[in-house]
Amino acid sequence: MDVAGGGEEVEEVEAVDGGEQQPPMEIGWPTDVRHVAHVTFDRFHGFQGLPVELQPEVAGNAPSASKTVFGVSTESMQCSYDARGNSVPSILLLMQRRLYEQGGLKAEGIFRIAADDAQEQAVREQLNSGVLPESGVDVHCLAGLIKAWFRELPGGMLDSLPAAEVTRCQSADDCARLCARLPAAKAALLDWAVQLMADVAREERSNKMGSRNVAMVFAPNMTHAMDPFTALKHAVHVMNFLTMLIDRALNDVQTCNN
């Protein structure tokens, strides 16, 4: 401080270029420092770029408790979150990503055309060890293995829903209300599957697989039955059920875009 003629205290102020003056710098406490991190979310891998100090606060992938990824419940598999927040077996997300990257959605007859048996068996064995070959896997092989995963799911995807009530569904809203009665893990898995089917149906001009066609090839894989006649009869109702859910998903996206 400097004392002026009138005895008043005058605070010294630093002059800067141009003659302007600025107030003295204030130094805050170290605890006031803010650390900013830029984090992205990947639909297949979850959060990317998460600071180390925050990682324990975010639930990580559960380790797989099974030596195979086929024929086991989701509770014993390593899962990740999709873009809609559904907890889905990581191996399904891996196959979905590869299918999309290789243009599988536009491949004619996708999910309908059978893959080479030898390749499908070889890829299945590698998937059981958590590996998907970097190249050389046909899109029809990937599609066939996705269907096989659902076909071999213990208890069936939709078998906890009474067959009579599936049959009575007359609208997408009826189907949605019935889906809400599924166990949480299967409800999330069904939502993922329906979105996948809707992605396929959206490319109908290229792949010739509209919502009814893709529902037809998925339906037999979504339920288990005691005898072939019952299985065939119920598959027709499941096909109608899935078709309504697929159309609902397509309409929801179209409404959002408008």
Backbone as numpy.savetxt, mean C-alpha at the origin, in Angstrom:
# Nx Ny Nz CAx CAy CAz Cx Cy Cz
27.85 51.67 27.51 27.00 52.86 27.51 27.89 54.12 27.51
27.37 55.23 26.96 28.07 56.52 26.95 27.15 57.54 27.57
27.69 58.49 28.35 26.87 59.49 29.04 26.85 60.77 28.22
25.66 61.25 27.84 25.52 62.48 27.06 25.37 63.65 28.01
25.29 64.87 27.37 25.29 66.08 28.19 24.16 66.16 29.18
22.99 65.66 28.86 21.85 65.81 29.77 21.80 64.75 30.82
22.86 63.96 30.93 22.86 62.93 31.96 22.08 61.69 31.56
21.53 61.69 30.33 20.76 60.53 29.89 21.69 59.47 29.35
21.34 58.24 29.59 22.12 57.14 29.06 21.71 56.88 27.62
22.69 56.82 26.77 22.42 56.57 25.35 23.03 55.22 25.00
22.19 54.34 24.44 22.65 52.99 24.07 23.41 53.06 22.77
24.58 52.44 22.77 25.37 52.41 21.55 24.70 51.51 20.53
24.63 51.96 19.28 24.03 51.19 18.19 25.02 51.11 17.08
25.22 49.90 16.56 26.22 49.70 15.52 25.72 50.23 14.19
26.57 50.99 13.52 26.22 51.54 12.20 26.66 50.57 11.14
25.85 50.44 10.12 26.17 49.55 9.00 26.23 50.37 7.74
26.62 49.75 6.62 26.73 50.45 5.35 25.45 51.19 5.04
25.61 52.40 4.50 24.45 53.20 4.15 23.98 54.07 5.28
24.66 53.99 6.42 24.29 54.87 7.53 23.15 54.32 8.35
22.62 53.18 7.99 21.50 52.65 8.75 22.01 52.05 10.05
21.15 52.01 11.01 21.49 51.45 12.30 20.63 50.23 12.58
21.18 49.27 13.27 20.41 48.09 13.62 20.58 47.80 15.11
19.58 47.26 15.72 19.63 46.98 17.15 20.66 45.90 17.43
21.13 45.82 18.65 22.14 44.81 18.99 21.58 43.40 18.80
22.47 42.46 18.46 22.07 41.07 18.22 21.69 40.41 19.54
20.60 39.67 19.50 20.17 38.93 20.68 20.57 37.47 20.52
21.21 36.94 21.51 21.65 35.55 21.48 20.73 34.73 22.37
20.05 33.74 21.74 19.10 32.94 22.50 19.77 31.76 23.19
18.96 31.02 23.91 19.46 29.83 24.60 19.65 28.70 23.60
20.63 27.82 23.85 20.85 26.67 22.95 19.62 25.79 22.81
18.80 25.77 23.84 17.60 24.92 23.78 16.55 25.47 22.83
16.73 26.73 22.37 15.75 27.33 21.46 16.03 26.99 20.00
17.15 26.32 19.72 17.52 25.99 18.34 16.57 24.96 17.78
16.10 25.18 16.54 15.21 24.26 15.88 15.97 23.48 14.81
15.80 22.17 14.81 16.42 21.33 13.79 15.33 20.89 12.82
15.52 21.19 11.55 14.53 20.87 10.53 15.05 19.73 9.65
14.23 18.71 9.47 14.62 17.60 8.60 13.55 17.40 7.54
13.95 17.12 6.33 13.02 16.88 5.24 12.85 15.37 5.06
11.62 14.90 5.27 11.34 13.47 5.24 10.33 13.20 4.13
10.53 12.12 3.41 9.59 11.72 2.37 8.97 10.38 2.75
7.80 10.12 2.17 7.14 8.84 2.44 7.00 8.09 1.14
7.53 6.88 1.10 7.47 6.03 -0.07 6.44 4.93 0.20
5.52 4.71 -0.74 4.44 3.76 -0.52 4.93 2.34 -0.31
6.15 2.04 -0.78 6.67 0.69 -0.65 7.66 0.55 0.50
8.36 1.64 0.86 9.40 1.54 1.88 9.11 2.33 3.15
8.01 3.11 3.16 7.71 3.90 4.34 8.49 5.21 4.37
8.84 5.70 5.56 9.52 6.98 5.70 10.97 6.88 5.26
11.41 7.85 4.44 12.79 7.92 3.97 13.43 9.20 4.49
14.66 9.12 4.99 15.36 10.31 5.47 15.00 10.69 6.89
14.42 9.76 7.64 14.02 10.07 9.01 15.25 10.19 9.90
15.37 11.29 10.68 16.53 11.44 11.57 16.65 10.26 12.53
17.89 9.92 12.86 18.14 8.77 13.73 17.42 8.90 15.06
17.39 10.12 15.61 16.80 10.30 16.94 15.29 10.08 16.94
14.67 10.13 15.76 13.22 9.94 15.70 12.84 8.51 15.33
13.76 7.75 14.82 13.44 6.42 14.35 12.84 5.51 15.42
13.31 5.54 16.67 12.68 4.67 17.68 11.23 5.00 17.93
10.80 6.24 17.60 9.43 6.63 17.86 8.49 6.17 16.76
9.01 5.70 15.64 8.18 5.25 14.53 8.24 3.74 14.46
7.06 3.12 14.43 7.03 1.65 14.42 7.71 1.13 13.17
8.67 0.27 13.35 9.38 -0.30 12.21 8.70 -1.56 11.72
9.27 -2.17 10.69 8.71 -3.40 10.18 8.95 -4.54 11.16
7.93 -5.32 11.38 8.08 -6.47 12.27 8.85 -7.54 11.53
9.75 -8.22 12.22 10.49 -9.29 11.55 9.57 -10.44 11.18
9.88 -11.12 10.09 9.07 -12.26 9.68 9.28 -13.41 10.64
8.17 -14.07 10.98 8.25 -15.22 11.89 8.06 -16.52 11.12
8.12 -16.45 9.79 7.90 -17.62 8.97 9.01 -17.78 7.95
9.27 -19.02 7.57 10.28 -19.29 6.56 9.72 -19.22 5.15
8.44 -19.02 5.04 7.80 -18.91 3.73 6.89 -17.70 3.72
6.63 -17.14 2.53 5.74 -15.99 2.44 4.39 -16.40 1.85
4.24 -17.68 1.54 2.99 -18.19 1.01 2.37 -19.15 2.03
1.04 -19.08 2.14 0.35 -19.99 3.03 0.48 -19.68 4.50
0.81 -18.43 4.83 0.92 -18.03 6.23 0.08 -16.78 6.47
-0.31 -16.55 7.71 -1.12 -15.39 8.04 -0.27 -14.12 8.03
-0.93 -12.99 7.86 -0.21 -11.71 7.82 0.47 -11.42 9.16
-0.07 -11.97 10.25 0.50 -11.71 11.58 1.91 -12.27 11.71
2.26 -13.25 10.90 3.59 -13.85 11.01 4.53 -13.37 9.91
4.13 -12.29 9.21 4.94 -11.78 8.11 5.42 -10.36 8.38
6.48 -9.99 7.69 6.95 -8.61 7.75 6.00 -7.75 6.92
5.50 -6.68 7.50 4.53 -5.83 6.81 5.05 -4.40 6.68
4.50 -3.69 5.71 4.79 -2.26 5.51 3.47 -1.56 5.25
3.50 -0.24 5.24 2.28 0.53 4.99 2.21 0.99 3.54
1.02 0.87 2.95 0.84 1.40 1.61 0.44 2.87 1.69
0.15 3.48 0.55 -0.14 4.91 0.52 -1.43 5.25 1.27
-2.30 4.29 1.48 -3.57 4.53 2.17 -3.49 4.17 3.65
-2.30 3.80 4.11 -2.12 3.47 5.52 -2.46 2.04 5.86
-2.64 1.19 4.85 -2.93 -0.22 5.10 -1.64 -0.98 5.41
-1.69 -1.81 6.42 -0.55 -2.67 6.75 -0.64 -3.91 5.86
0.35 -4.05 4.97 0.32 -5.09 3.94 1.65 -5.85 3.97
1.63 -7.16 3.78 2.89 -7.90 3.71 3.85 -7.25 2.72
5.07 -7.03 3.15 6.06 -6.33 2.33 6.30 -7.03 1.00
6.18 -8.35 0.99 6.44 -9.09 -0.23 5.39 -8.76 -1.30
4.15 -8.48 -0.89 3.11 -8.08 -1.84 3.43 -6.71 -2.42
3.87 -5.79 -1.57 4.23 -4.46 -2.05 5.41 -4.53 -3.00
6.34 -5.43 -2.72 7.51 -5.60 -3.59 7.08 -6.09 -4.97
6.21 -7.08 -5.01 5.73 -7.59 -6.30 4.88 -6.56 -7.03
4.07 -5.81 -6.29 3.25 -4.77 -6.90 4.12 -3.70 -7.55
5.15 -3.27 -6.84 6.03 -2.24 -7.38 6.70 -2.71 -8.67
7.20 -3.95 -8.66 7.86 -4.47 -9.85 6.85 -4.61 -11.00
5.66 -5.04 -10.69 4.62 -5.18 -11.71 4.35 -3.84 -12.39
4.25 -2.78 -11.59 3.97 -1.46 -12.13 5.17 -0.94 -12.93
6.37 -1.12 -12.39 7.58 -0.62 -13.05 7.78 -1.27 -14.41
7.38 -2.53 -14.56 7.59 -3.25 -15.81 6.40 -3.10 -16.76
5.48 -2.18 -16.46 4.36 -1.93 -17.36 3.30 -3.01 -17.33
3.26 -3.77 -16.24 2.31 -4.87 -16.14 0.86 -4.46 -16.21
0.55 -3.26 -15.75 -0.84 -2.81 -15.76 -1.40 -2.72 -17.17
-0.54 -2.49 -18.14 -1.00 -2.35 -19.53 -0.82 -3.63 -20.35
-0.29 -4.67 -19.72 -0.08 -5.93 -20.44 -1.42 -6.62 -20.68
-1.69 -6.98 -21.92 -2.97 -7.61 -22.25 -3.14 -8.92 -21.48
-4.31 -9.05 -20.85 -4.61 -10.27 -20.11 -3.91 -10.40 -18.78
-3.41 -9.28 -18.23 -2.72 -9.35 -16.95 -3.64 -9.93 -15.87
-3.16 -10.82 -15.06 -3.87 -11.57 -14.03 -4.78 -12.66 -14.62
-4.88 -12.72 -15.94 -5.65 -13.79 -16.57 -4.75 -14.81 -17.25
-3.69 -14.33 -17.92 -2.77 -15.22 -18.63 -1.83 -15.89 -17.63
-1.75 -17.21 -17.72 -0.88 -17.97 -16.80 0.58 -17.80 -17.19
1.44 -17.77 -16.18 2.88 -17.64 -16.42 3.50 -19.01 -16.63
4.76 -19.01 -17.03 5.51 -20.25 -17.17 5.66 -20.90 -15.80
5.28 -22.17 -15.69 5.29 -22.86 -14.39 6.68 -22.90 -13.76
7.70 -23.15 -14.59 9.06 -23.27 -14.07 9.54 -21.94 -13.50
9.26 -20.85 -14.22 9.69 -19.55 -13.71 8.94 -19.18 -12.44
7.64 -19.46 -12.42 6.86 -19.11 -11.24 7.36 -19.86 -10.01
7.72 -21.12 -10.17 8.23 -21.89 -9.05 9.58 -21.37 -8.59
10.44 -21.01 -9.55 11.77 -20.50 -9.20 11.67 -19.17 -8.46
10.79 -18.29 -8.94 10.62 -16.98 -8.29 9.99 -17.15 -6.92
9.05 -18.08 -6.79 8.42 -18.35 -5.50 9.46 -18.74 -4.46
10.39 -19.60 -4.85 11.42 -20.04 -3.92 12.31 -18.88 -3.48
12.59 -17.97 -4.40 13.42 -16.82 -4.04 12.65 -15.84 -3.15
11.36 -15.71 -3.41 10.53 -14.84 -2.57 10.48 -15.37 -1.14
10.50 -16.66 -0.98 10.48 -17.25 0.36 11.69 -16.86 1.18
12.76 -16.48 0.48 13.96 -16.00 1.19 14.04 -14.48 1.15
12.91 -13.84 0.78 12.83 -12.38 0.81 13.49 -11.68 -0.34
13.74 -12.40 -1.44 14.43 -11.81 -2.59 13.57 -11.91 -3.83
13.51 -10.83 -4.60 12.87 -10.83 -5.91 13.95 -10.52 -6.93
14.19 -11.42 -7.90 15.25 -11.19 -8.89 15.17 -9.80 -9.50
16.31 -9.19 -9.72 16.36 -7.83 -10.26 15.80 -7.73 -11.67
15.90 -8.79 -12.44 15.42 -8.74 -13.83 15.00 -10.13 -14.27
14.35 -10.17 -15.43 13.99 -11.46 -16.02 12.72 -12.08 -15.51
11.96 -11.36 -14.68 10.71 -11.90 -14.16 9.55 -11.34 -15.00
8.83 -12.23 -15.66 7.72 -11.83 -16.51 6.59 -11.24 -15.67
5.89 -10.24 -16.22 4.80 -9.59 -15.47 3.68 -10.58 -15.15
3.46 -11.56 -16.03 2.41 -12.54 -15.77 2.81 -13.47 -14.63
4.11 -13.65 -14.45 4.61 -14.42 -13.31 4.33 -13.66 -12.01
4.59 -12.37 -12.01 4.33 -11.55 -10.83 2.84 -11.55 -10.49
2.00 -11.38 -11.51 0.55 -11.36 -11.30 0.08 -12.71 -10.77
0.60 -13.80 -11.33 0.20 -15.12 -10.88 0.59 -15.39 -9.44
1.75 -14.89 -9.02 2.19 -15.09 -7.64 1.37 -14.25 -6.66
0.93 -13.09 -7.09 0.06 -12.29 -6.22 -1.26 -13.03 -5.99
-1.83 -13.59 -7.06 -3.06 -14.37 -6.91 -2.81 -15.60 -6.03
-1.68 -16.24 -6.24 -1.36 -17.44 -5.45 -1.25 -17.10 -3.97
-0.72 -15.93 -3.67 -0.58 -15.53 -2.26 -1.96 -15.49 -1.60
-2.92 -14.90 -2.29 -4.28 -14.82 -1.74 -4.94 -16.20 -1.70
-4.70 -17.00 -2.72 -5.31 -18.33 -2.78 -4.84 -19.20 -1.61
-3.60 -19.02 -1.18 -3.03 -19.84 -0.12 -3.12 -19.20 1.27
-3.77 -18.05 1.36 -3.91 -17.37 2.65 -4.76 -18.23 3.59
-4.28 -18.57 4.77 -5.05 -19.40 5.71 -6.40 -18.78 6.04
-7.44 -19.59 5.97 -8.78 -19.10 6.31 -9.48 -18.38 5.18
-8.78 -18.13 4.08 -9.42 -17.44 2.96 -9.57 -15.95 3.23
-9.49 -15.16 2.19 -9.57 -13.71 2.34 -10.96 -13.27 2.83
-12.01 -13.87 2.28 -13.37 -13.40 2.56 -14.22 -14.42 3.30
-13.63 -15.52 3.74 -14.44 -16.60 4.32 -15.02 -16.27 5.69
-14.55 -15.21 6.32 -15.15 -14.83 7.61 -16.46 -14.06 7.40
-16.75 -13.71 6.15 -18.02 -13.05 5.84 -19.05 -14.11 5.48
-20.25 -14.07 6.06 -21.28 -15.07 5.73 -21.60 -15.04 4.24
-21.57 -16.21 3.61 -21.81 -16.29 2.17 -23.16 -15.70 1.78
-24.16 -15.92 2.62 -25.51 -15.41 2.32 -25.51 -13.89 2.26
-24.74 -13.24 3.13 -24.71 -11.78 3.14 -23.91 -11.23 1.96
-22.87 -11.96 1.54 -22.14 -11.56 0.33 -23.09 -11.60 -0.86
-23.91 -12.63 -0.91 -24.87 -12.81 -2.01 -25.89 -11.69 -2.03
-26.30 -11.22 -0.86 -27.35 -10.20 -0.78 -26.87 -8.79 -1.12
-25.58 -8.57 -1.20 -25.08 -7.23 -1.50 -25.54 -6.78 -2.88
-26.19 -5.64 -2.92 -26.73 -5.13 -4.18 -26.07 -3.82 -4.62
-25.22 -3.26 -3.77 -24.58 -1.99 -4.11 -23.20 -1.93 -3.48
-22.42 -0.95 -3.93 -21.08 -0.78 -3.38 -21.14 -0.42 -1.90
-22.19 0.32 -1.50 -22.34 0.66 -0.09 -22.61 -0.57 0.76
-23.43 -1.50 0.21 -23.68 -2.76 0.92 -22.36 -3.52 1.12
-21.56 -3.55 0.07 -20.27 -4.25 0.14 -19.35 -3.60 1.16
-19.30 -2.28 1.16 -18.43 -1.56 2.08 -18.82 -1.83 3.53
-20.13 -1.85 3.79 -20.59 -2.11 5.16 -20.22 -3.53 5.59
-20.29 -4.46 4.67 -19.94 -5.83 5.01 -18.43 -5.98 5.23
-17.65 -5.26 4.43 -16.18 -5.29 4.58 -15.75 -4.79 5.95
-16.53 -3.87 6.52 -16.20 -3.31 7.82 -16.25 -4.37 8.91
-16.85 -5.51 8.64 -16.95 -6.58 9.63 -15.77 -7.55 9.56
-14.87 -7.34 8.60 -13.69 -8.18 8.51 -12.72 -7.85 9.65
-11.91 -8.80 10.07 -10.84 -8.48 11.02 -9.96 -7.38 10.44
-9.38 -6.55 11.30 -8.64 -5.37 10.84 -7.56 -5.72 9.81
-6.80 -6.80 10.05 -5.72 -7.16 9.14 -6.24 -7.51 7.76
-7.34 -8.25 7.72 -7.90 -8.64 6.42 -8.63 -7.48 5.74
-9.20 -6.59 6.52 -9.86 -5.41 5.94 -8.82 -4.54 5.23
-7.66 -4.37 5.86 -6.59 -3.58 5.24 -6.07 -4.28 3.99
-5.95 -5.58 4.06 -5.45 -6.36 2.93 -6.44 -6.31 1.76
-7.73 -6.39 2.06 -8.73 -6.33 1.01 -8.74 -4.96 0.34
-8.60 -3.90 1.15 -8.57 -2.56 0.57 -7.39 -2.43 -0.40
-6.23 -2.96 0.01 -5.06 -2.94 -0.88 -5.34 -3.69 -2.17
-5.93 -4.88 -2.05 -6.21 -5.71 -3.23 -7.21 -5.03 -4.17
-8.23 -4.40 -3.61 -9.22 -3.72 -4.43 -8.59 -2.55 -5.18
-7.69 -1.81 -4.51 -7.01 -0.70 -5.19 -6.12 -1.22 -6.32
-5.49 -2.37 -6.11 -4.69 -2.98 -7.16 -5.57 -3.36 -8.35
-6.69 -3.99 -8.07 -7.62 -4.37 -9.14 -8.16 -3.15 -9.88
-8.41 -2.07 -9.14 -8.88 -0.84 -9.77 -7.81 -0.24 -10.68
-6.54 -0.33 -10.26 -5.45 0.15 -11.11 -5.40 -0.64 -12.43
-5.66 -1.94 -12.33 -5.69 -2.78 -13.53 -6.86 -2.37 -14.43
-8.05 -2.25 -13.83 -9.25 -1.91 -14.60 -9.14 -0.54 -15.25
-8.38 0.34 -14.64 -8.22 1.70 -15.19 -7.47 1.67 -16.53
-6.73 0.61 -16.77 -5.98 0.48 -18.02 -6.66 -0.51 -18.97
-7.98 -0.60 -18.89 -8.73 -1.58 -19.68 -8.48 -1.47 -21.18
-8.29 -0.27 -21.68 -8.07 -0.10 -23.12 -6.84 -0.86 -23.59
-5.85 -0.94 -22.73 -4.61 -1.63 -23.10 -4.62 -3.10 -22.72
-5.11 -3.40 -21.52 -4.99 -4.78 -21.03 -6.23 -5.64 -21.23
-7.32 -5.02 -21.68 -8.58 -5.77 -21.92 -9.13 -6.39 -20.64
-8.79 -5.78 -19.50 -9.23 -6.31 -18.21 -10.03 -5.25 -17.46
-11.33 -5.19 -17.75 -12.19 -4.27 -17.03 -12.46 -4.75 -15.61
-13.25 -4.01 -14.87 -13.48 -4.34 -13.46 -14.08 -5.73 -13.29
-15.02 -6.11 -14.16 -15.64 -7.43 -14.04 -14.65 -8.54 -14.39
-13.82 -8.30 -15.40 -12.84 -9.32 -15.79 -11.81 -9.57 -14.70
-11.29 -8.49 -14.12 -10.27 -8.67 -13.07 -10.89 -9.27 -11.81
-12.16 -8.91 -11.54 -12.85 -9.51 -10.39 -13.06 -11.00 -10.62
-13.31 -11.38 -11.87 -13.55 -12.78 -12.21 -12.31 -13.64 -11.94
-11.13 -13.12 -12.26 -9.91 -13.93 -12.08 -9.44 -13.91 -10.63
-9.81 -12.89 -9.87 -9.41 -12.83 -8.47 -10.37 -13.61 -7.57
-11.64 -13.65 -7.92 -12.67 -14.22 -7.04 -12.35 -15.63 -6.54
-11.94 -16.58 -7.40 -11.66 -17.93 -6.89 -10.51 -17.99 -5.90
-9.68 -16.95 -5.89 -8.52 -16.93 -4.99 -8.81 -16.27 -3.65
-10.01 -15.73 -3.50 -10.34 -14.97 -2.30 -11.17 -15.76 -1.30
-11.46 -17.02 -1.63 -12.29 -17.81 -0.73 -11.93 -19.29 -0.85
-12.13 -20.05 0.22 -11.93 -21.49 0.21 -13.30 -22.16 0.32
-13.49 -23.25 -0.37 -14.76 -23.98 -0.30 -14.50 -25.47 -0.16
-15.49 -26.19 0.37 -15.32 -27.61 0.64 -15.40 -28.47 -0.62
-16.21 -28.06 -1.58 -16.36 -28.87 -2.78 -16.40 -27.95 -4.00
-16.06 -28.49 -5.18 -15.98 -27.68 -6.41 -17.28 -26.96 -6.75
-18.44 -27.62 -6.55 -19.71 -27.00 -6.90 -19.98 -25.78 -6.03
-19.78 -25.94 -4.72 -19.97 -24.80 -3.81 -18.99 -23.69 -4.12
-17.75 -24.06 -4.44 -16.72 -23.07 -4.76 -17.11 -22.26 -5.99
-17.61 -22.95 -7.03 -17.99 -22.27 -8.26 -19.18 -21.35 -8.02
-20.14 -21.83 -7.28 -21.34 -21.03 -6.99 -20.99 -19.79 -6.19
-20.18 -19.97 -5.17 -19.82 -18.83 -4.31 -18.91 -17.86 -5.05
-18.04 -18.37 -5.94 -17.12 -17.50 -6.67 -17.87 -16.48 -7.52
-19.04 -16.87 -8.03 -19.84 -15.94 -8.83 -20.29 -14.76 -7.97
-20.73 -15.07 -6.75 -21.18 -13.99 -5.85 -19.99 -13.13 -5.39
-18.85 -13.78 -5.16 -17.65 -13.03 -4.78 -17.21 -12.12 -5.93
-17.33 -12.61 -7.16 -16.99 -11.81 -8.33 -17.86 -10.54 -8.38
-19.16 -10.69 -8.17 -20.05 -9.51 -8.16 -19.69 -8.57 -7.03
-19.37 -9.14 -5.88 -18.97 -8.37 -4.70 -17.72 -7.54 -5.01
-16.71 -8.17 -5.58 -15.46 -7.47 -5.91 -15.67 -6.44 -7.01
-16.51 -6.77 -7.99 -16.77 -5.82 -9.08 -17.33 -4.52 -8.54
-18.27 -4.62 -7.60 -18.86 -3.41 -7.02 -17.81 -2.61 -6.24
-16.93 -3.30 -5.53 -15.88 -2.60 -4.78 -14.87 -1.93 -5.73
-14.55 -2.61 -6.83 -13.62 -2.02 -7.81 -14.23 -0.78 -8.45
-15.49 -0.88 -8.85 -16.16 0.27 -9.46 -16.24 1.44 -8.48
-16.45 1.12 -7.22 -16.49 2.17 -6.19 -15.13 2.86 -6.11
-14.05 2.09 -6.13 -12.70 2.67 -6.06 -12.42 3.54 -7.29
-12.85 3.09 -8.46 -12.66 3.87 -9.68 -13.44 5.17 -9.62
-14.67 5.11 -9.13 -15.48 6.32 -9.02 -14.93 7.30 -8.01
-14.38 6.78 -6.91 -13.80 7.66 -5.89 -12.65 8.47 -6.46
-11.78 7.82 -7.24 -10.65 8.51 -7.85 -11.14 9.54 -8.86
-12.13 9.17 -9.66 -12.66 10.09 -10.65 -13.29 11.30 -10.00
-13.98 11.08 -8.87 -14.62 12.20 -8.15 -13.54 13.15 -7.61
-12.45 12.59 -7.08 -11.37 13.42 -6.54 -10.71 14.24 -7.64
-10.57 13.63 -8.81 -9.92 14.34 -9.93 -10.78 15.47 -10.47
-12.09 15.33 -10.32 -12.99 16.38 -10.79 -13.14 17.49 -9.74
